Amino acid sequence: MLLRPGRFEELKQQMKLKQLDILGVCKTRWGDNGDFWSDDFRMINSGDKQGKNGVGILLNKEWGLQVENTYRVNDTILLIKLKTSTVNMIVIQVYFPTSNSEDEMEQVYDSLDELLGITRDSDNVIIMSDFNAGKGEGQDNQIVGKHGLGRRNIRGERLVNFCKQNNFLVTNTMFEVPKIRRYTWVAPGDTNRYQMDYVLAKSRFKKQVMTSHSFPSAEIDCDHNLVVMKYKIIHKKVTKRPKFHNRVIAAGIGPPWEEAVNNIRQSAEESIGFRKLNPRKPWIANEIMDLIKYRNKLRKTDDAMNRIIKNRITQKCRVEKEEWMDITCKNIKINMTANRMDKAYGMIKRLSRLPKPRSKIVKNRNGQLILDEGEIATRWKEYIEDLYKGLIGEHDMNNENIIESNEEDIGPNITKSEFVKALSELKQGKATGVDDIPAELLKNVGKDTEYKLFEMIEKMYRDGNIPEDFAKSKIVLIPKKRNSTECKNYRIICLG
């Protein structure tokens, strides 16, 4: 669906127009996995190198900031965990291939059962999917509403059994709406209309489902209709960093280390700000967006002209992309000729960079997947303790082996010139520690702040008392393999 040029921008435009918060996408046909921001939208997708199927979840800025964890099972199943003020909210996007193989269908259901096994009973789970299944009309045991469409087939029967076993509601069969708002797929030539896409919600959260039905008026170039569920839920607000109004470090007795760190960070945020992410496709021009809007208007009135405009959009996207690539390559060549290698390699890196999505989900000691953040942190604590067990023996930590220092063992005082030299020699472009202050900020503080930092460091050296930050480190986990769930398949790096 999203492989054609301009499709992703069109999808974002429709999310804005329809005021959607979370959108599930099937058959993205994007190779490999991804997690990136584009304008005010966050796209999380799961795929494979062949680009055969692929699923994705597109979130607006408000919900994109609430993503706590992601897990990609394969190119047909994707799970994200969202922070809310009440219980955990888990959204699963699934795609059932159209093949007639029952084994392939059962493999997808087995993977879904395994995913639901790592969730808690109290979790608010929502499943969005192109099930390629006909549920049919008629109510079934409070799980399936009576406002379906057509006749039930074998796949529809399997879907109903899955919902009964796991206490899910088929939400877009629960509300009485005209049949034009029930069908989700139109057969070629409009010979027939079927209901094949569904949104499932846990039956215990039934009261939170306000409405759910298909949206045939959505102007998206796809043979499936959008299914929209209006859901009542309150999520956590992102807490902003508190402001420190007194940021100038005055002469006299210096403030504590924590206040100095907060002052530096807050001043940098106000004066410099955060780096803004560029749009994923900068070559999408306003002219292309206008053509997309015009094509959407023709979609139901003039099919022949619609196809002409559709082809023109594709051609225009290709031309604009080629021109943008030519200009970028020329700029790279100019920078390399002028020996500005840092800028040249920076542009090359931005062109060739691929998103590297990471999932926090790991297996416990018994080999079972765990989703809860607290349990994941406990598992990593256990693993790291086991990993370093024996490197520091009890003999080394025995109080009898600790030798007290005397005045003769203490070296000379730190001079201001030594401190300034050490500060200027800090390497730039390095990852920050627990205080989130890069070396570039420390090297560019004012003279007054620099002197107060020197006073505090010199006092720490003389008294032997250090702040808590100095005794902490930030642990960064780098997976050795794609979709790693074993702790041993990660490289562990500590940032002080």
C-alpha positions in Angstrom: 0.0 0.0 0.0 2.8 2.5 0.9 5.4 1.4 -1.7 4.2 3.9 -4.3 5.7 7.4 -4.1 3.5 9.9 -2.2 1.3 7.3 -0.5 2.7 7.9 3.0 2.2 11.7 2.7 -1.3 11.0 1.6 -1.9 8.8 4.6 -0.7 11.5 7.0 -3.0 14.1 5.3 -6.0 11.8 5.8 -5.1 11.3 9.4 -5.2 15.1 9.9 -8.5 15.5 8.0 -10.3 12.7 9.8 -8.7 13.6 13.1 -7.4 10.1 13.8 -5.0 9.3 16.6 -3.8 5.8 15.8 -4.0 4.2 12.3 -3.2 0.6 11.5 -1.9 -0.3 8.0 -1.7 -3.7 6.3 0.5 -4.6 3.4 2.9 -1.7 3.6 5.4 -3.7 1.4 8.3 -1.9 3.1 11.4 -3.9 3.5 12.7 -4.5 7.0 11.6 -2.8 10.2 11.3 0.9 11.0 10.5 3.4 13.7 10.7 7.1 12.6 9.0 10.5 13.0 7.7 12.4 9.9 6.4 15.9 10.8 4.1 15.3 13.8 3.6 11.6 13.1 5.4 8.5 14.3 5.5 5.4 12.1 6.3 2.0 13.5 6.4 -0.8 11.0 7.4 -4.4 10.7 8.5 -6.1 7.5 11.0 -8.4 5.8 13.8 -7.9 3.3 11.6 -9.2 0.5 8.9 -6.6 1.1 6.1 -9.1 0.7 3.6 -8.2 3.3 4.4 -5.7 6.1 2.3 -4.1 8.8 2.5 -0.7 10.4 1.0 1.6 13.0 0.9 5.4 12.4 0.4 7.6 15.5 -0.1 11.3 15.9 2.4 13.3 18.1 0.3 13.0 21.3 0.2 9.2 21.1 3.6 8.8 19.5 5.2 10.2 22.7 3.3 7.6 24.8 4.9 4.5 23.1 6.6 2.5 25.9 7.6 -0.6 24.0 7.3 -2.3 20.6 7.6 -6.0 19.5 7.7 -7.2 16.0 6.8 -10.9 15.6 7.2 -11.0 11.8 6.0 -9.1 8.7 2.3 -9.8 9.6 2.2 -9.0 13.3 3.3 -5.9 15.2 2.6 -4.9 18.9 3.1 -1.6 20.6 2.5 -0.8 24.3 1.2 2.7 25.2 1.3 4.5 28.6 -2.1 5.6 29.9 -3.4 6.9 33.2 -5.3 3.8 34.1 -4.1 0.4 32.7 -1.6 -0.6 30.0 -2.9 -0.1 26.5 -1.6 -2.6 23.9 -2.3 -2.2 20.2 -1.7 -5.1 17.9 -1.7 -4.8 14.1 -2.2 -8.0 12.1 -2.5 -9.0 8.5 -3.9 -12.4 7.4 -2.6 -13.4 3.9 -5.2 -14.1 1.3 -3.9 -17.6 0.5 -6.2 -20.6 1.0 -3.7 -22.4 3.2 -5.2 -23.2 6.6 -1.7 -23.8 8.0 -0.7 -20.3 7.2 -3.8 -18.9 8.8 -3.2 -21.0 12.0 0.4 -19.8 12.2 -0.9 -16.3 12.5 -3.4 -17.3 15.2 -0.8 -19.2 17.1 1.5 -16.1 17.1 -1.5 -14.0 18.3 -2.1 -16.5 21.1 1.6 -16.3 22.1 1.4 -12.5 22.2 -1.7 -12.5 24.3 0.0 -14.9 26.7 2.6 -12.2 27.7 -0.1 -9.6 28.4 -2.0 -9.3 31.7 -5.7 -9.8 32.1 -6.0 -6.1 33.2 -4.3 -4.9 30.0 -6.4 -3.0 27.5 -5.7 -4.9 24.3 -7.0 -3.7 20.9 -6.4 -5.8 17.7 -6.7 -4.2 14.3 -6.6 -6.4 11.2 -7.4 -7.3 7.7 -8.6 -10.8 8.7 -9.8 -11.6 5.2 -12.7 -13.3 6.9 -16.4 -13.0 6.4 -18.1 -13.0 9.8 -21.6 -12.6 8.4 -24.8 -11.2 9.8 -26.3 -12.3 13.1 -25.4 -12.0 16.8 -23.2 -14.7 18.5 -22.9 -14.9 22.3 -22.5 -11.2 23.0 -19.0 -11.4 21.3 -20.2 -10.6 17.8 -22.9 -8.0 17.2 -25.8 -8.6 14.9 -24.9 -5.7 12.5 -22.5 -7.6 10.3 -22.6 -8.1 6.5 -23.0 -11.1 4.2 -22.5 -14.8 5.1 -20.0 -16.4 7.5 -17.2 -18.4 5.9 -14.6 -20.8 7.3 -12.2 -18.0 8.2 -15.1 -16.1 9.8 -15.9 -19.1 12.0 -12.2 -19.3 13.0 -12.3 -15.5 13.9 -15.4 -16.0 16.1 -13.8 -18.9 17.9 -10.7 -16.8 18.6 -12.8 -14.0 20.0 -14.7 -16.4 22.3 -11.6 -18.0 23.6 -9.9 -14.7 24.4 -13.0 -12.6 25.3 -12.8 -10.1 22.5 -15.6 -8.0 20.9 -15.9 -7.5 17.1 -16.5 -3.8 17.6 -17.6 -2.9 14.0 -20.5 -5.3 14.3 -21.9 -3.9 17.6 -23.4 -0.7 16.3 -26.5 -0.3 14.0 -25.3 1.7 11.0 -26.4 1.6 7.3 -24.9 -1.2 5.2 -22.9 1.4 3.3 -20.9 1.8 6.6 -20.4 -1.9 7.1 -18.6 -3.2 4.1 -14.8 -2.9 4.0 -13.8 -4.3 0.7 -15.2 -4.0 -2.8 -14.7 -6.8 -5.4 -13.2 -5.8 -8.8 -15.9 -4.1 -10.9 -18.0 -3.5 -7.7 -19.7 -6.9 -8.3 -20.0 -7.5 -4.5 -19.1 -5.9 -1.2 -17.7 -7.7 1.9 -16.9 -7.0 5.5 -13.4 -8.4 6.0 -11.6 -5.9 8.2 -12.3 -5.7 11.9 -11.3 -3.9 15.1 -11.3 -6.2 18.2 -11.5 -4.9 21.8 -11.6 -6.8 25.1 -15.1 -7.4 26.4 -14.3 -6.0 29.8 -13.7 -2.6 28.2 -16.9 -2.6 26.2 -18.2 0.6 27.7 -15.2 2.5 26.4 -16.1 1.8 22.8 -18.2 4.7 21.7 -18.7 3.7 18.0 -17.1 1.6 15.4 -17.9 1.3 11.6 -16.3 1.5 8.2 -15.6 4.9 6.6 -16.2 4.6 2.8 -15.8 8.4 2.4 -12.1 8.4 3.4 -10.1 9.6 0.4 -7.4 7.0 0.4 -6.3 5.3 -2.8 -7.0 1.7 -1.6 -9.6 -1.0 -2.4 -10.3 -1.4 1.4 -12.4 1.0 3.4 -11.1 2.6 6.6 -12.6 1.1 9.8 -12.8 3.7 12.5 -13.4 3.0 16.2 -14.0 5.9 18.6 -12.6 4.9 22.0 -12.9 6.8 25.3 -9.6 6.7 27.2 -7.4 9.0 29.2 -3.7 8.8 28.8 -0.8 10.2 30.7 0.5 13.6 29.9 4.2 14.0 29.2 5.8 15.7 32.2 7.8 18.7 31.3 11.1 19.5 32.9 10.7 22.0 35.7 12.0 25.5 35.0 14.8 27.0 37.1 14.4 30.8 37.1 17.6 31.5 39.1 20.1 30.1 36.5 23.0 32.5 37.1 25.5 31.0 39.5 26.6 33.9 41.7 29.9 34.4 43.5 30.3 33.2 47.0 29.2 29.8 48.3 28.4 27.6 45.2 25.1 25.8 44.8 25.0 22.0 45.0 25.9 19.9 42.0 22.4 19.0 41.1 21.3 22.6 40.9 24.3 23.5 38.7 23.5 20.6 36.4 19.8 21.6 36.2 20.7 25.3 35.5 23.1 24.3 32.6 20.5 22.0 31.1 17.6 24.5 31.4 19.6 27.4 30.0 20.7 25.3 27.0 17.1 24.2 26.3 15.9 27.8 26.3 18.8 29.3 24.3 19.5 26.5 21.9 16.5 24.2 22.0 16.3 20.7 20.7 17.2 19.5 17.2 14.1 19.4 14.9 13.6 16.3 12.8 13.3 16.9 9.0 10.4 15.4 7.1 11.1 11.9 5.8 10.4 12.9 2.2 11.5 16.5 1.6 10.9 16.2 -2.1 7.1 16.0 -1.7 6.1 19.5 -3.0 2.9 21.4 -2.5 2.0 20.7 -6.2 2.0 17.0 -5.5 -0.2 17.4 -2.5 -2.7 19.5 -4.6 -2.8 16.7 -7.2 -3.5 14.1 -4.5 -6.4 16.2 -3.2 -7.8 16.6 -6.8 -7.5 12.9 -7.4 -9.4 12.1 -4.2 -12.3 14.3 -5.4 -12.4 12.4 -8.7 -12.3 9.0 -7.1 -16.0 8.5 -7.0 -17.1 10.8 -9.9 -14.7 10.2 -12.8 -12.8 6.9 -12.8 -11.0 7.6 -16.1 -9.6 11.0 -15.0 -8.8 9.5 -11.6 -6.5 7.0 -13.2 -4.8 9.7 -15.3 -4.2 11.9 -12.3 -3.0 8.9 -10.3 -0.3 8.2 -12.9 0.6 11.9 -13.1 1.2 11.9 -9.3 3.5 8.8 -9.6 5.5 10.4 -12.4 5.7 13.7 -10.6 7.0 12.1 -7.4 9.7 10.2 -9.3 10.8 13.4 -11.1 10.9 15.5 -7.9 12.8 12.8 -6.1 15.4 12.5 -8.9 15.9 16.3 -8.9 16.2 16.4 -5.1 18.8 13.5 -5.3 20.8 15.3 -8.0 20.9 18.5 -6.0 22.0 16.6 -2.9 24.7 14.7 -4.7 26.0 18.0 -6.2 26.2 19.5 -2.8 28.1 16.5 -1.5 30.6 16.8 -4.4 31.0 20.5 -3.7 31.7 19.9 -0.1 34.2 17.1 -0.8 36.0 19.3 -3.4 36.3 22.1 -0.8 37.7 19.6 1.7 34.6 20.0 4.0 34.5 16.3 4.7 32.5 16.6 7.8 29.5 18.2 5.9 29.9 15.8 3.0 29.9 12.7 5.1 27.0 14.1 7.2 24.9 14.5 4.1 25.9 10.9 2.9 25.0 9.6 6.3 21.5 11.2 6.2 20.9 9.8 2.8 22.0 6.2 3.6 20.7 6.1 7.2 18.2 3.4 7.9 16.0 3.4 11.0 17.1 0.8 13.6 14.0 0.0 15.7 14.6 -1.7 19.0 12.3 -3.7 21.2 12.6 -3.9 25.0 10.9 -7.2 25.2 13.1 -10.1 26.5 12.7 -13.6 27.9 12.9 -14.4 31.6 15.0 -17.2 33.1 12.4 -19.8 32.0 12.4 -18.6 28.4 9.0 -16.9 28.5 8.5 -13.4 26.9 7.8 -10.6 29.4 6.2 -7.3 28.5 5.9 -5.5 31.8 8.6 -2.8 32.2 9.2 -3.6 35.8 9.7 -7.3 35.1 12.0 -6.4 32.1 14.2 -4.2 34.4 14.3 -6.9 37.0 15.4 -9.4 34.4 18.2 -7.2 33.2 19.3 -6.6 36.8 19.5 -10.4 37.3 21.4 -11.0 34.0 24.0 -8.2 34.7 24.6 -9.4 38.2 25.1 -12.9 36.9 27.4 -11.6 34.2 29.7 -9.8 36.5 29.5 -12.3 39.4 33.0 -13.4 40.4 34.8 -10.4 38.8 34.8 -8.6 42.1 35.3 -11.2 44.8 34.4 -11.0 48.5 38.1 -10.7 49.3 38.3 -7.4 47.4 35.4 -5.9 49.2 36.5 -7.0 52.7 36.8 -4.0 55.0 40.1 -5.4 56.4 41.7 -4.9 53.0 40.7 -1.2 52.7 43.8 1.0 53.4 43.1 4.4 54.8 45.0 7.2 53.1 46.9 9.9 55.0 47.9 13.4 54.1 51.2 12.3 52.6 49.3 10.1 50.0 47.1 13.0 48.8 48.4 14.6 45.7 48.7 18.4 44.9 45.6 20.5 44.6 44.0 20.9 41.2 44.8 24.2 39.6 42.4 26.3 37.6 44.6 26.0 34.5 44.5 22.2 34.8 40.7 22.2 35.0 40.3 24.6 32.0 42.7 22.4 30.0 40.8 19.2 30.8 37.5 21.0 30.0 38.8 22.1 26.6 40.1 18.7 25.7 36.7 16.9 26.2 35.8 15.1 23.0 32.7 16.3 21.2 29.9 14.3 19.7 29.9 11.7 22.5 26.9 10.2 24.2 25.8 11.8 27.4 25.7 10.2 30.9 22.9 10.2 33.5 23.0 14.1 33.6 22.2 14.4 29.9 24.7 17.2 29.5 27.0 16.8 26.4 30.6 17.9 26.4 29.7 20.8 24.0 27.7 22.5 26.7 30.3 22.2 29.4 33.0 23.6 27.1 30.8 26.7 26.3 29.6 27.8 29.8 30.3 31.3 30.9 33.4 32.2 33.0 31.4 32.5 36.2 29.8 29.0 35.8 33.2 27.6 34.7 34.8 29.0 38.0 32.0 27.6 40.2 32.3 24.2 38.5 36.1 24.3 39.2 35.4 25.1 42.8 33.0 22.1 43.2 35.4 19.7 41.4 38.4 20.8 43.5 36.3 20.4 46.7 35.3 16.9 45.7 38.9 16.0 45.0 40.0 17.4 48.4 37.2 16.0 50.6 36.6 12.7 48.7 32.8 13.3 48.6 31.2 13.0 45.2 27.6 13.6 43.9 25.3 10.7 43.3 25.5 11.3 39.6 29.2 10.3 39.7 28.4 6.9 41.2 25.7 6.2 38.6 25.9 5.0 35.0 23.5 4.8 32.1 23.2 1.3 30.6 22.8 1.1 26.8 21.7 -2.2 25.2 22.8 -2.8 21.6 21.3 -5.9 20.0 23.7 -8.2 18.2 20.9 -9.8 16.2 17.6 -8.6 14.7 14.6 -8.9 17.0 16.7 -10.2 19.8 14.7 -11.4 22.9 17.6 -13.2 24.7 19.7 -11.1 27.0 22.9 -12.8 25.8 22.3 -11.4 22.3 22.9 -7.8 23.5 26.0 -5.8 24.0 26.0 -3.9 27.2 27.6 -0.4 27.3 27.8 1.8 30.5 27.9 5.6 30.1 29.1 7.4 33.2 
